[in-house]
Amino acid sequence: MAINRESVDAYLRDGCGRCEHYKTPRCKALQWAEELGVLRELLLTAGLTEEMKWGSPCYTLDGKNIAMLVSLRASCALQFNQGSGLADPEGLLDRAGPNSRYGRLLRFTSLEEVMAKRDQAAAFIAEAVRLQREGIVIEVPPASEPMPDELAERLEADPELDAAFAALTPGRRRSHILHVGGAKQAETRVRRVDRCVPDIMAGKGFNERY
């Protein structure tokens, strides 16, 4: 099944295309279409540019990823790519995944919850935009294992992939890190990440067949 990269309108109308439920009511994106539509309006009102990246709606400022709309089975979410730098006194933000150093999720389980948290969501968006405009660099503890930026970015953008990567044995994780990081050119590293994704989702190391 080809991932739907056409447009955000197509994503909300037809689904994500990640599985056999594409264009059916069981598609995760379609289950949360109304909630995501409200969040989309908040992002566009903030002046962000709307794009499709990794098969998900992504919102950018001056070419930098600010936030994404995320469809999960039990919830939908507004994902902030530099969310670890956002002030969160109420503890509303979750890590995007086990390996997430920067990404944070603001989760929702109903349209009512989206409306109830609308002001907080708008405030997080405004803060994320401010941090980017002011060029503030988010400081986080160094990763325990070096990872290519291209692989880290993909894991940050896809919580399901991040969870699958975290579930791998250390040796299998290392095989993907070494494969991606062994390429000298950034474009080649991106292609290698694409090649690793199916194995990661299948619980395998790079090029593992059994």
Rosetta constraint file for C-alpha pairs under 8 A:
AtomPair CA 1 CA 17 HARMONIC 6.23 0.50
AtomPair CA 1 CA 18 HARMONIC 6.31 0.50
AtomPair CA 1 CA 19 HARMONIC 5.99 0.50
AtomPair CA 1 CA 20 HARMONIC 6.83 0.50
AtomPair CA 2 CA 17 HARMONIC 5.85 0.50
AtomPair CA 2 CA 18 HARMONIC 6.79 0.50
AtomPair CA 3 CA 16 HARMONIC 6.09 0.50
AtomPair CA 3 CA 17 HARMONIC 4.40 0.50
AtomPair CA 3 CA 18 HARMONIC 5.26 0.50
AtomPair CA 3 CA 55 HARMONIC 5.67 0.50
AtomPair CA 4 CA 10 HARMONIC 7.64 0.50
AtomPair CA 4 CA 11 HARMONIC 6.61 0.50
AtomPair CA 4 CA 15 HARMONIC 7.24 0.50
AtomPair CA 4 CA 16 HARMONIC 5.18 0.50
AtomPair CA 4 CA 17 HARMONIC 4.99 0.50
AtomPair CA 4 CA 18 HARMONIC 7.64 0.50
AtomPair CA 4 CA 55 HARMONIC 5.69 0.50
AtomPair CA 5 CA 11 HARMONIC 7.75 0.50
AtomPair CA 5 CA 52 HARMONIC 5.86 0.50
AtomPair CA 5 CA 53 HARMONIC 7.21 0.50
AtomPair CA 5 CA 54 HARMONIC 7.58 0.50
AtomPair CA 5 CA 55 HARMONIC 5.16 0.50
AtomPair CA 5 CA 56 HARMONIC 7.55 0.50
AtomPair CA 6 CA 10 HARMONIC 6.23 0.50
AtomPair CA 6 CA 11 HARMONIC 7.49 0.50
AtomPair CA 6 CA 52 HARMONIC 7.34 0.50
AtomPair CA 7 CA 11 HARMONIC 6.20 0.50
AtomPair CA 7 CA 51 HARMONIC 7.26 0.50
AtomPair CA 7 CA 52 HARMONIC 6.13 0.50
AtomPair CA 7 CA 57 HARMONIC 7.90 0.50
AtomPair CA 8 CA 12 HARMONIC 6.19 0.50
AtomPair CA 8 CA 50 HARMONIC 7.85 0.50
AtomPair CA 8 CA 51 HARMONIC 7.34 0.50
AtomPair CA 8 CA 52 HARMONIC 6.61 0.50
AtomPair CA 8 CA 56 HARMONIC 7.78 0.50
AtomPair CA 8 CA 57 HARMONIC 5.75 0.50
AtomPair CA 9 CA 13 HARMONIC 6.04 0.50
AtomPair CA 10 CA 14 HARMONIC 5.51 0.50
AtomPair CA 10 CA 15 HARMONIC 7.06 0.50
AtomPair CA 11 CA 15 HARMONIC 4.71 0.50
AtomPair CA 11 CA 16 HARMONIC 5.53 0.50
AtomPair CA 11 CA 29 HARMONIC 7.06 0.50
AtomPair CA 11 CA 56 HARMONIC 7.68 0.50
AtomPair CA 11 CA 57 HARMONIC 7.82 0.50
AtomPair CA 12 CA 29 HARMONIC 6.43 0.50
AtomPair CA 12 CA 30 HARMONIC 6.12 0.50
AtomPair CA 12 CA 33 HARMONIC 5.40 0.50
AtomPair CA 12 CA 36 HARMONIC 7.96 0.50
AtomPair CA 12 CA 37 HARMONIC 7.75 0.50
AtomPair CA 13 CA 23 HARMONIC 7.88 0.50
AtomPair CA 13 CA 30 HARMONIC 7.02 0.50
AtomPair CA 13 CA 33 HARMONIC 7.76 0.50
AtomPair CA 14 CA 22 HARMONIC 6.70 0.50
AtomPair CA 14 CA 23 HARMONIC 4.60 0.50
AtomPair CA 14 CA 24 HARMONIC 7.64 0.50
AtomPair CA 14 CA 30 HARMONIC 7.07 0.50
AtomPair CA 15 CA 22 HARMONIC 5.54 0.50
AtomPair CA 15 CA 23 HARMONIC 5.62 0.50
AtomPair CA 15 CA 24 HARMONIC 7.77 0.50
AtomPair CA 15 CA 27 HARMONIC 5.93 0.50
AtomPair CA 15 CA 28 HARMONIC 7.25 0.50
AtomPair CA 15 CA 29 HARMONIC 5.08 0.50
AtomPair CA 15 CA 30 HARMONIC 5.49 0.50
AtomPair CA 16 CA 22 HARMONIC 6.51 0.50
AtomPair CA 16 CA 27 HARMONIC 7.29 0.50
AtomPair CA 16 CA 28 HARMONIC 7.67 0.50
AtomPair CA 16 CA 29 HARMONIC 6.01 0.50
AtomPair CA 16 CA 55 HARMONIC 6.40 0.50
AtomPair CA 16 CA 56 HARMONIC 7.22 0.50
AtomPair CA 17 CA 21 HARMONIC 7.47 0.50
AtomPair CA 17 CA 22 HARMONIC 4.80 0.50
AtomPair CA 17 CA 23 HARMONIC 7.71 0.50
AtomPair CA 17 CA 55 HARMONIC 7.97 0.50
AtomPair CA 18 CA 22 HARMONIC 7.04 0.50
AtomPair CA 19 CA 27 HARMONIC 7.97 0.50
AtomPair CA 21 CA 25 HARMONIC 7.49 0.50
AtomPair CA 21 CA 26 HARMONIC 5.64 0.50
AtomPair CA 21 CA 27 HARMONIC 4.93 0.50
AtomPair CA 22 CA 26 HARMONIC 7.89 0.50
AtomPair CA 22 CA 27 HARMONIC 5.66 0.50
AtomPair CA 23 CA 27 HARMONIC 6.81 0.50
AtomPair CA 24 CA 30 HARMONIC 7.74 0.50
AtomPair CA 25 CA 30 HARMONIC 6.15 0.50
AtomPair CA 25 CA 31 HARMONIC 6.54 0.50
AtomPair CA 26 CA 30 HARMONIC 7.25 0.50
AtomPair CA 26 CA 31 HARMONIC 6.75 0.50
AtomPair CA 27 CA 31 HARMONIC 6.32 0.50
AtomPair CA 28 CA 32 HARMONIC 6.61 0.50
AtomPair CA 28 CA 71 HARMONIC 5.67 0.50
AtomPair CA 28 CA 72 HARMONIC 6.14 0.50
AtomPair CA 28 CA 73 HARMONIC 5.89 0.50
AtomPair CA 29 CA 33 HARMONIC 5.91 0.50
AtomPair CA 29 CA 71 HARMONIC 5.26 0.50
AtomPair CA 29 CA 72 HARMONIC 7.81 0.50
AtomPair CA 32 CA 36 HARMONIC 6.00 0.50
AtomPair CA 32 CA 71 HARMONIC 6.84 0.50
AtomPair CA 32 CA 75 HARMONIC 7.83 0.50
AtomPair CA 32 CA 76 HARMONIC 6.38 0.50
AtomPair CA 33 CA 37 HARMONIC 5.97 0.50
AtomPair CA 34 CA 38 HARMONIC 6.65 0.50
AtomPair CA 34 CA 111 HARMONIC 7.11 0.50
AtomPair CA 35 CA 39 HARMONIC 6.59 0.50
AtomPair CA 35 CA 76 HARMONIC 7.70 0.50
AtomPair CA 35 CA 110 HARMONIC 7.01 0.50
AtomPair CA 35 CA 111 HARMONIC 5.18 0.50
AtomPair CA 35 CA 114 HARMONIC 6.51 0.50
AtomPair CA 36 CA 40 HARMONIC 5.94 0.50
AtomPair CA 36 CA 69 HARMONIC 6.79 0.50
AtomPair CA 36 CA 76 HARMONIC 7.39 0.50
AtomPair CA 37 CA 41 HARMONIC 6.42 0.50
AtomPair CA 38 CA 42 HARMONIC 6.69 0.50
AtomPair CA 38 CA 114 HARMONIC 7.68 0.50
AtomPair CA 39 CA 43 HARMONIC 6.44 0.50
AtomPair CA 39 CA 69 HARMONIC 7.77 0.50
AtomPair CA 39 CA 78 HARMONIC 7.35 0.50
AtomPair CA 39 CA 114 HARMONIC 7.76 0.50
AtomPair CA 40 CA 44 HARMONIC 6.23 0.50
AtomPair CA 40 CA 69 HARMONIC 7.64 0.50
AtomPair CA 41 CA 45 HARMONIC 5.97 0.50
AtomPair CA 42 CA 46 HARMONIC 6.39 0.50
AtomPair CA 42 CA 121 HARMONIC 8.00 0.50
AtomPair CA 42 CA 122 HARMONIC 6.32 0.50
AtomPair CA 43 CA 47 HARMONIC 6.99 0.50
AtomPair CA 43 CA 48 HARMONIC 6.12 0.50
AtomPair CA 43 CA 59 HARMONIC 7.13 0.50
AtomPair CA 43 CA 122 HARMONIC 7.92 0.50
AtomPair CA 43 CA 125 HARMONIC 7.03 0.50
AtomPair CA 44 CA 48 HARMONIC 5.42 0.50
AtomPair CA 44 CA 49 HARMONIC 7.13 0.50
AtomPair CA 44 CA 50 HARMONIC 7.39 0.50
AtomPair CA 46 CA 125 HARMONIC 7.32 0.50
AtomPair CA 46 CA 126 HARMONIC 6.90 0.50
AtomPair CA 48 CA 59 HARMONIC 5.62 0.50
AtomPair CA 48 CA 60 HARMONIC 5.48 0.50
AtomPair CA 48 CA 61 HARMONIC 5.61 0.50
AtomPair CA 49 CA 59 HARMONIC 5.33 0.50
AtomPair CA 49 CA 60 HARMONIC 5.07 0.50
AtomPair CA 49 CA 61 HARMONIC 6.31 0.50
AtomPair CA 50 CA 57 HARMONIC 7.01 0.50
AtomPair CA 50 CA 58 HARMONIC 5.96 0.50
AtomPair CA 50 CA 59 HARMONIC 4.77 0.50
AtomPair CA 50 CA 60 HARMONIC 6.65 0.50
AtomPair CA 51 CA 57 HARMONIC 5.96 0.50
AtomPair CA 51 CA 58 HARMONIC 5.15 0.50
AtomPair CA 51 CA 59 HARMONIC 6.16 0.50
AtomPair CA 51 CA 60 HARMONIC 7.60 0.50
AtomPair CA 52 CA 56 HARMONIC 5.51 0.50
AtomPair CA 52 CA 57 HARMONIC 4.76 0.50
AtomPair CA 52 CA 58 HARMONIC 5.56 0.50
AtomPair CA 53 CA 57 HARMONIC 6.43 0.50
AtomPair CA 53 CA 58 HARMONIC 5.98 0.50
AtomPair CA 54 CA 154 HARMONIC 7.83 0.50
AtomPair CA 54 CA 157 HARMONIC 7.58 0.50
AtomPair CA 54 CA 158 HARMONIC 7.93 0.50
AtomPair CA 56 CA 68 HARMONIC 7.01 0.50
AtomPair CA 56 CA 69 HARMONIC 6.59 0.50
AtomPair CA 56 CA 70 HARMONIC 6.91 0.50
AtomPair CA 57 CA 68 HARMONIC 5.64 0.50
AtomPair CA 57 CA 69 HARMONIC 5.45 0.50
AtomPair CA 57 CA 70 HARMONIC 7.78 0.50
AtomPair CA 58 CA 65 HARMONIC 6.97 0.50
AtomPair CA 58 CA 66 HARMONIC 7.72 0.50
AtomPair CA 58 CA 67 HARMONIC 6.02 0.50
AtomPair CA 58 CA 68 HARMONIC 4.39 0.50
AtomPair CA 58 CA 69 HARMONIC 6.63 0.50
AtomPair CA 59 CA 65 HARMONIC 6.09 0.50
AtomPair CA 59 CA 66 HARMONIC 5.76 0.50
AtomPair CA 59 CA 67 HARMONIC 5.28 0.50
AtomPair CA 59 CA 68 HARMONIC 5.99 0.50
AtomPair CA 60 CA 64 HARMONIC 5.15 0.50
AtomPair CA 60 CA 65 HARMONIC 4.46 0.50
AtomPair CA 60 CA 66 HARMONIC 5.15 0.50
AtomPair CA 60 CA 67 HARMONIC 7.05 0.50
AtomPair CA 61 CA 65 HARMONIC 6.67 0.50
AtomPair CA 61 CA 66 HARMONIC 6.66 0.50
AtomPair CA 61 CA 129 HARMONIC 7.47 0.50
AtomPair CA 61 CA 132 HARMONIC 7.61 0.50
AtomPair CA 64 CA 132 HARMONIC 8.00 0.50
AtomPair CA 65 CA 81 HARMONIC 6.55 0.50
AtomPair CA 66 CA 80 HARMONIC 6.02 0.50
AtomPair CA 66 CA 81 HARMONIC 5.61 0.50
AtomPair CA 66 CA 82 HARMONIC 7.10 0.50
AtomPair CA 66 CA 128 HARMONIC 6.61 0.50
AtomPair CA 66 CA 129 HARMONIC 7.05 0.50
AtomPair CA 66 CA 132 HARMONIC 7.87 0.50
AtomPair CA 67 CA 78 HARMONIC 6.82 0.50
AtomPair CA 67 CA 79 HARMONIC 5.29 0.50
AtomPair CA 67 CA 80 HARMONIC 4.42 0.50
AtomPair CA 67 CA 81 HARMONIC 5.64 0.50
AtomPair CA 67 CA 125 HARMONIC 7.91 0.50
AtomPair CA 68 CA 78 HARMONIC 5.96 0.50
AtomPair CA 68 CA 79 HARMONIC 5.01 0.50
AtomPair CA 68 CA 80 HARMONIC 6.64 0.50
AtomPair CA 68 CA 81 HARMONIC 7.68 0.50
AtomPair CA 68 CA 157 HARMONIC 7.68 0.50
AtomPair CA 69 CA 76 HARMONIC 7.65 0.50
AtomPair CA 69 CA 77 HARMONIC 6.08 0.50
AtomPair CA 69 CA 78 HARMONIC 5.08 0.50
AtomPair CA 69 CA 79 HARMONIC 6.23 0.50
AtomPair CA 70 CA 76 HARMONIC 5.57 0.50
AtomPair CA 70 CA 77 HARMONIC 5.00 0.50
AtomPair CA 70 CA 78 HARMONIC 6.21 0.50
AtomPair CA 70 CA 79 HARMONIC 6.71 0.50
AtomPair CA 71 CA 75 HARMONIC 6.75 0.50
AtomPair CA 71 CA 76 HARMONIC 4.59 0.50
AtomPair CA 71 CA 77 HARMONIC 6.59 0.50
AtomPair CA 72 CA 76 HARMONIC 5.38 0.50
AtomPair CA 72 CA 77 HARMONIC 7.75 0.50
AtomPair CA 74 CA 109 HARMONIC 6.95 0.50
AtomPair CA 75 CA 107 HARMONIC 6.40 0.50
AtomPair CA 75 CA 108 HARMONIC 5.58 0.50
AtomPair CA 75 CA 109 HARMONIC 4.78 0.50
AtomPair CA 75 CA 110 HARMONIC 7.90 0.50
AtomPair CA 76 CA 107 HARMONIC 5.85 0.50
AtomPair CA 76 CA 108 HARMONIC 5.42 0.50
AtomPair CA 76 CA 109 HARMONIC 6.52 0.50
AtomPair CA 77 CA 105 HARMONIC 5.94 0.50
AtomPair CA 77 CA 106 HARMONIC 5.33 0.50
AtomPair CA 77 CA 107 HARMONIC 4.28 0.50
AtomPair CA 77 CA 108 HARMONIC 5.82 0.50
AtomPair CA 78 CA 105 HARMONIC 5.68 0.50
AtomPair CA 78 CA 106 HARMONIC 5.13 0.50
AtomPair CA 78 CA 107 HARMONIC 6.58 0.50
AtomPair CA 79 CA 83 HARMONIC 7.64 0.50
AtomPair CA 79 CA 96 HARMONIC 7.18 0.50
AtomPair CA 79 CA 103 HARMONIC 6.74 0.50
AtomPair CA 79 CA 104 HARMONIC 5.68 0.50
AtomPair CA 79 CA 105 HARMONIC 4.46 0.50
AtomPair CA 79 CA 106 HARMONIC 6.36 0.50
AtomPair CA 80 CA 103 HARMONIC 5.56 0.50
AtomPair CA 80 CA 104 HARMONIC 5.35 0.50
AtomPair CA 80 CA 105 HARMONIC 6.37 0.50
AtomPair CA 80 CA 128 HARMONIC 7.48 0.50
AtomPair CA 81 CA 102 HARMONIC 6.22 0.50
AtomPair CA 81 CA 103 HARMONIC 4.51 0.50
AtomPair CA 81 CA 104 HARMONIC 6.78 0.50
AtomPair CA 81 CA 156 HARMONIC 7.18 0.50
AtomPair CA 81 CA 157 HARMONIC 7.58 0.50
AtomPair CA 82 CA 86 HARMONIC 7.55 0.50
AtomPair CA 82 CA 102 HARMONIC 4.97 0.50
AtomPair CA 82 CA 103 HARMONIC 5.45 0.50
AtomPair CA 82 CA 104 HARMONIC 7.31 0.50
AtomPair CA 82 CA 128 HARMONIC 7.31 0.50
AtomPair CA 82 CA 138 HARMONIC 7.16 0.50
AtomPair CA 83 CA 93 HARMONIC 7.98 0.50
AtomPair CA 83 CA 102 HARMONIC 5.74 0.50
AtomPair CA 83 CA 103 HARMONIC 5.03 0.50
AtomPair CA 83 CA 104 HARMONIC 4.65 0.50
AtomPair CA 83 CA 105 HARMONIC 7.65 0.50
AtomPair CA 83 CA 128 HARMONIC 7.47 0.50
AtomPair CA 84 CA 101 HARMONIC 7.25 0.50
AtomPair CA 84 CA 102 HARMONIC 4.94 0.50
AtomPair CA 84 CA 103 HARMONIC 6.31 0.50
AtomPair CA 84 CA 104 HARMONIC 6.31 0.50
AtomPair CA 84 CA 138 HARMONIC 7.42 0.50
AtomPair CA 85 CA 102 HARMONIC 7.60 0.50
AtomPair CA 85 CA 138 HARMONIC 5.67 0.50
AtomPair CA 85 CA 139 HARMONIC 7.89 0.50
AtomPair CA 86 CA 124 HARMONIC 6.98 0.50
AtomPair CA 86 CA 127 HARMONIC 6.79 0.50
AtomPair CA 86 CA 128 HARMONIC 6.90 0.50
AtomPair CA 88 CA 92 HARMONIC 6.53 0.50
AtomPair CA 88 CA 93 HARMONIC 6.91 0.50
AtomPair CA 92 CA 106 HARMONIC 6.33 0.50
AtomPair CA 93 CA 104 HARMONIC 5.74 0.50
AtomPair CA 93 CA 105 HARMONIC 5.29 0.50
AtomPair CA 93 CA 106 HARMONIC 5.03 0.50
AtomPair CA 93 CA 107 HARMONIC 7.57 0.50
AtomPair CA 94 CA 104 HARMONIC 5.29 0.50
AtomPair CA 94 CA 105 HARMONIC 5.00 0.50
AtomPair CA 94 CA 106 HARMONIC 6.61 0.50
AtomPair CA 94 CA 107 HARMONIC 7.83 0.50
AtomPair CA 95 CA 100 HARMONIC 6.17 0.50
AtomPair CA 95 CA 101 HARMONIC 7.85 0.50
AtomPair CA 95 CA 103 HARMONIC 6.20 0.50
AtomPair CA 95 CA 104 HARMONIC 4.60 0.50
AtomPair CA 95 CA 105 HARMONIC 6.10 0.50
AtomPair CA 96 CA 100 HARMONIC 5.75 0.50
AtomPair CA 96 CA 103 HARMONIC 5.24 0.50
AtomPair CA 96 CA 104 HARMONIC 4.84 0.50
AtomPair CA 96 CA 105 HARMONIC 5.42 0.50
AtomPair CA 96 CA 156 HARMONIC 6.60 0.50
AtomPair CA 96 CA 159 HARMONIC 5.65 0.50
AtomPair CA 97 CA 103 HARMONIC 7.95 0.50
AtomPair CA 97 CA 155 HARMONIC 7.91 0.50
AtomPair CA 97 CA 156 HARMONIC 7.25 0.50
AtomPair CA 97 CA 159 HARMONIC 5.20 0.50
AtomPair CA 97 CA 160 HARMONIC 7.75 0.50
AtomPair CA 97 CA 162 HARMONIC 5.57 0.50
AtomPair CA 97 CA 163 HARMONIC 5.89 0.50
AtomPair CA 98 CA 162 HARMONIC 6.68 0.50
AtomPair CA 98 CA 163 HARMONIC 6.17 0.50
AtomPair CA 98 CA 166 HARMONIC 6.22 0.50
AtomPair CA 99 CA 155 HARMONIC 7.54 0.50
AtomPair CA 99 CA 156 HARMONIC 7.80 0.50
AtomPair CA 99 CA 162 HARMONIC 6.43 0.50
AtomPair CA 99 CA 163 HARMONIC 7.81 0.50
AtomPair CA 99 CA 166 HARMONIC 6.67 0.50
AtomPair CA 100 CA 104 HARMONIC 7.82 0.50
AtomPair CA 100 CA 155 HARMONIC 7.43 0.50
AtomPair CA 100 CA 156 HARMONIC 5.79 0.50
AtomPair CA 100 CA 162 HARMONIC 7.77 0.50
AtomPair CA 101 CA 140 HARMONIC 6.78 0.50
AtomPair CA 101 CA 143 HARMONIC 7.97 0.50
AtomPair CA 102 CA 138 HARMONIC 7.97 0.50
AtomPair CA 102 CA 140 HARMONIC 7.52 0.50
AtomPair CA 102 CA 156 HARMONIC 7.60 0.50
AtomPair CA 103 CA 156 HARMONIC 5.87 0.50
AtomPair CA 103 CA 157 HARMONIC 7.91 0.50
AtomPair CA 106 CA 121 HARMONIC 7.60 0.50
AtomPair CA 108 CA 113 HARMONIC 5.99 0.50
AtomPair CA 108 CA 114 HARMONIC 6.05 0.50
AtomPair CA 109 CA 113 HARMONIC 6.60 0.50
AtomPair CA 109 CA 114 HARMONIC 7.96 0.50
AtomPair CA 110 CA 114 HARMONIC 6.49 0.50
AtomPair CA 111 CA 115 HARMONIC 6.29 0.50
AtomPair CA 112 CA 116 HARMONIC 6.10 0.50
AtomPair CA 113 CA 117 HARMONIC 6.07 0.50
AtomPair CA 114 CA 118 HARMONIC 5.77 0.50
AtomPair CA 117 CA 121 HARMONIC 6.11 0.50
AtomPair CA 118 CA 122 HARMONIC 6.16 0.50
AtomPair CA 119 CA 123 HARMONIC 6.17 0.50
AtomPair CA 120 CA 124 HARMONIC 6.22 0.50
AtomPair CA 121 CA 125 HARMONIC 6.24 0.50
AtomPair CA 122 CA 126 HARMONIC 6.15 0.50
AtomPair CA 123 CA 127 HARMONIC 6.16 0.50
AtomPair CA 124 CA 128 HARMONIC 6.13 0.50
AtomPair CA 125 CA 129 HARMONIC 6.21 0.50
AtomPair CA 126 CA 130 HARMONIC 6.18 0.50
AtomPair CA 127 CA 131 HARMONIC 6.21 0.50
AtomPair CA 128 CA 132 HARMONIC 6.39 0.50
AtomPair CA 129 CA 133 HARMONIC 6.16 0.50
AtomPair CA 130 CA 134 HARMONIC 6.05 0.50
AtomPair CA 131 CA 135 HARMONIC 6.04 0.50
AtomPair CA 131 CA 136 HARMONIC 5.27 0.50
AtomPair CA 132 CA 136 HARMONIC 6.36 0.50
AtomPair CA 143 CA 147 HARMONIC 7.88 0.50
AtomPair CA 146 CA 177 HARMONIC 7.99 0.50
AtomPair CA 147 CA 151 HARMONIC 6.90 0.50
AtomPair CA 147 CA 152 HARMONIC 6.46 0.50
AtomPair CA 147 CA 177 HARMONIC 5.87 0.50
AtomPair CA 147 CA 181 HARMONIC 7.32 0.50
AtomPair CA 148 CA 152 HARMONIC 6.27 0.50
AtomPair CA 148 CA 177 HARMONIC 6.73 0.50
AtomPair CA 148 CA 180 HARMONIC 6.74 0.50
AtomPair CA 148 CA 181 HARMONIC 5.37 0.50
AtomPair CA 149 CA 153 HARMONIC 5.96 0.50
AtomPair CA 150 CA 154 HARMONIC 6.37 0.50
AtomPair CA 150 CA 186 HARMONIC 7.63 0.50
AtomPair CA 150 CA 189 HARMONIC 6.53 0.50
AtomPair CA 150 CA 190 HARMONIC 5.88 0.50
AtomPair CA 150 CA 193 HARMONIC 7.13 0.50
AtomPair CA 151 CA 155 HARMONIC 6.26 0.50
AtomPair CA 151 CA 177 HARMONIC 7.60 0.50
AtomPair CA 151 CA 180 HARMONIC 7.25 0.50
AtomPair CA 151 CA 190 HARMONIC 7.60 0.50
AtomPair CA 151 CA 193 HARMONIC 5.94 0.50
AtomPair CA 152 CA 156 HARMONIC 6.13 0.50
AtomPair CA 153 CA 157 HARMONIC 6.20 0.50
AtomPair CA 154 CA 158 HARMONIC 6.23 0.50
AtomPair CA 154 CA 193 HARMONIC 7.87 0.50
AtomPair CA 155 CA 159 HARMONIC 6.58 0.50
AtomPair CA 155 CA 161 HARMONIC 6.02 0.50
AtomPair CA 155 CA 162 HARMONIC 4.68 0.50
AtomPair CA 156 CA 162 HARMONIC 6.92 0.50
AtomPair CA 158 CA 162 HARMONIC 6.17 0.50
AtomPair CA 159 CA 163 HARMONIC 6.09 0.50
AtomPair CA 160 CA 164 HARMONIC 6.25 0.50
AtomPair CA 161 CA 165 HARMONIC 6.08 0.50
AtomPair CA 161 CA 197 HARMONIC 7.53 0.50
AtomPair CA 161 CA 200 HARMONIC 7.24 0.50
AtomPair CA 161 CA 201 HARMONIC 6.46 0.50
AtomPair CA 162 CA 166 HARMONIC 6.15 0.50
AtomPair CA 163 CA 167 HARMONIC 6.27 0.50
AtomPair CA 164 CA 168 HARMONIC 6.70 0.50
AtomPair CA 164 CA 200 HARMONIC 6.21 0.50
AtomPair CA 164 CA 201 HARMONIC 5.71 0.50
AtomPair CA 164 CA 203 HARMONIC 6.83 0.50
AtomPair CA 165 CA 173 HARMONIC 6.68 0.50
AtomPair CA 165 CA 200 HARMONIC 5.85 0.50
AtomPair CA 165 CA 201 HARMONIC 7.51 0.50
AtomPair CA 165 CA 203 HARMONIC 7.75 0.50
AtomPair CA 166 CA 173 HARMONIC 7.84 0.50
AtomPair CA 167 CA 203 HARMONIC 7.49 0.50
AtomPair CA 168 CA 172 HARMONIC 5.89 0.50
AtomPair CA 168 CA 173 HARMONIC 5.97 0.50
AtomPair CA 168 CA 200 HARMONIC 7.61 0.50
AtomPair CA 168 CA 203 HARMONIC 6.03 0.50
AtomPair CA 168 CA 204 HARMONIC 7.20 0.50
AtomPair CA 168 CA 205 HARMONIC 7.72 0.50
AtomPair CA 169 CA 173 HARMONIC 6.31 0.50
AtomPair CA 170 CA 174 HARMONIC 6.10 0.50
AtomPair CA 171 CA 175 HARMONIC 6.24 0.50
AtomPair CA 171 CA 205 HARMONIC 7.52 0.50
AtomPair CA 172 CA 176 HARMONIC 6.69 0.50
AtomPair CA 172 CA 204 HARMONIC 6.55 0.50
AtomPair CA 172 CA 205 HARMONIC 4.08 0.50
AtomPair CA 172 CA 206 HARMONIC 6.91 0.50
AtomPair CA 173 CA 177 HARMONIC 6.34 0.50
AtomPair CA 173 CA 205 HARMONIC 6.60 0.50
AtomPair CA 174 CA 178 HARMONIC 5.99 0.50
AtomPair CA 175 CA 179 HARMONIC 6.11 0.50
AtomPair CA 175 CA 205 HARMONIC 5.87 0.50
AtomPair CA 175 CA 206 HARMONIC 5.52 0.50
AtomPair CA 176 CA 180 HARMONIC 6.12 0.50
AtomPair CA 176 CA 196 HARMONIC 6.59 0.50
AtomPair CA 176 CA 205 HARMONIC 6.53 0.50
AtomPair CA 176 CA 206 HARMONIC 5.32 0.50
AtomPair CA 177 CA 181 HARMONIC 5.82 0.50
AtomPair CA 178 CA 182 HARMONIC 5.73 0.50
AtomPair CA 179 CA 183 HARMONIC 7.45 0.50
AtomPair CA 179 CA 192 HARMONIC 7.19 0.50
AtomPair CA 179 CA 206 HARMONIC 7.35 0.50
AtomPair CA 180 CA 189 HARMONIC 5.20 0.50
AtomPair CA 180 CA 190 HARMONIC 7.78 0.50
AtomPair CA 180 CA 192 HARMONIC 5.44 0.50
AtomPair CA 180 CA 193 HARMONIC 6.18 0.50
AtomPair CA 181 CA 189 HARMONIC 6.72 0.50
AtomPair CA 182 CA 189 HARMONIC 7.92 0.50
AtomPair CA 183 CA 188 HARMONIC 6.07 0.50
AtomPair CA 183 CA 189 HARMONIC 5.61 0.50
AtomPair CA 184 CA 188 HARMONIC 7.38 0.50
AtomPair CA 184 CA 189 HARMONIC 7.55 0.50
AtomPair CA 185 CA 189 HARMONIC 6.39 0.50
AtomPair CA 186 CA 190 HARMONIC 6.29 0.50
AtomPair CA 187 CA 191 HARMONIC 6.40 0.50
AtomPair CA 188 CA 192 HARMONIC 6.18 0.50
AtomPair CA 189 CA 193 HARMONIC 6.23 0.50
AtomPair CA 190 CA 194 HARMONIC 6.46 0.50
AtomPair CA 191 CA 195 HARMONIC 6.38 0.50
AtomPair CA 192 CA 196 HARMONIC 6.22 0.50
AtomPair CA 193 CA 197 HARMONIC 6.33 0.50
AtomPair CA 194 CA 198 HARMONIC 7.97 0.50
AtomPair CA 195 CA 199 HARMONIC 7.89 0.50
AtomPair CA 196 CA 200 HARMONIC 6.18 0.50
AtomPair CA 196 CA 206 HARMONIC 6.23 0.50
AtomPair CA 197 CA 201 HARMONIC 6.17 0.50
AtomPair CA 198 CA 202 HARMONIC 6.15 0.50
AtomPair CA 199 CA 203 HARMONIC 6.20 0.50
AtomPair CA 199 CA 204 HARMONIC 4.94 0.50
AtomPair CA 199 CA 205 HARMONIC 6.36 0.50
AtomPair CA 199 CA 206 HARMONIC 6.35 0.50
AtomPair CA 199 CA 207 HARMONIC 7.32 0.50
AtomPair CA 199 CA 208 HARMONIC 7.53 0.50
AtomPair CA 200 CA 204 HARMONIC 5.57 0.50
AtomPair CA 200 CA 205 HARMONIC 6.79 0.50
AtomPair CA 200 CA 206 HARMONIC 7.79 0.50
AtomPair CA 204 CA 208 HARMONIC 5.81 0.50
AtomPair CA 204 CA 209 HARMONIC 7.73 0.50
